[in-house]
Amino acid sequence: MSDLSCLVCRSDIEVEAQVTTGEIVECDSCGQEHEVQVESSLISIALAPEIEETWGE
């Protein structure tokens, strides 16, 4: 398990060791969603993209 910091409020976010790239984790403090990036067993997070409405689809 890795401890990372929320990119918005800096609270700790726990990420499981077997997480894969593209998974979404949420900050328990502020609710911000982050997208997980795994590269050479290093885990990092980035702000998750906003889901856009698809009107008529």
C-alpha positions as CSV (number, residue, x, y, z in Angstrom):
1,M,0.0,0.0,0.0
2,S,1.3,3.5,-0.9
3,D,0.5,6.7,0.8
4,L,0.1,9.6,-1.6
5,S,-1.1,13.2,-1.0
6,C,-4.3,14.6,-2.5
7,L,-3.4,17.2,-5.2
8,V,-6.1,19.5,-3.9
9,C,-6.1,19.4,-0.1
10,R,-2.9,17.5,0.6
11,S,-4.6,14.9,2.7
12,D,-3.2,11.3,2.6
13,I,-4.6,8.9,0.0
14,E,-4.0,5.2,0.5
15,V,-3.5,3.3,-2.7
16,E,-3.3,-0.5,-2.8
17,A,0.0,-2.0,-4.0
18,Q,-1.7,-4.0,-6.8
19,V,-3.4,-1.0,-8.3
20,T,-3.2,-0.6,-12.1
21,T,-2.9,2.5,-14.3
22,G,-6.1,4.2,-15.0
23,E,-7.9,3.3,-11.8
24,I,-9.6,6.1,-10.0
25,V,-9.1,6.8,-6.3
26,E,-11.0,9.4,-4.3
27,C,-9.7,11.6,-1.5
28,D,-11.7,10.9,1.7
29,S,-11.3,14.5,2.9
30,C,-12.3,16.6,-0.1
31,G,-13.8,14.0,-2.5
32,Q,-11.5,14.9,-5.4
33,E,-10.9,12.0,-7.8
34,H,-7.4,11.1,-8.9
35,E,-6.3,8.8,-11.7
36,V,-3.5,6.3,-10.8
37,Q,-0.4,6.1,-12.9
38,V,1.9,3.1,-12.5
39,E,5.3,3.2,-14.2
40,S,8.1,0.7,-13.3
41,S,6.4,-0.1,-10.0
42,L,6.3,3.6,-9.0
43,I,2.8,4.8,-8.2
44,S,1.7,8.4,-8.8
45,I,-1.6,10.2,-9.2
46,A,-3.0,12.9,-11.4
47,L,-6.3,14.8,-11.2
48,A,-8.9,12.6,-12.8
49,P,-10.5,14.0,-16.0
50,E,-14.1,15.3,-15.7
51,I,-16.7,13.1,-17.2
52,E,-18.5,15.0,-19.9
53,E,-22.2,14.7,-20.7
54,T,-23.0,12.9,-24.0
55,W,-26.3,14.5,-24.9
56,G,-28.3,12.4,-27.3
57,E,-26.0,9.3,-27.3
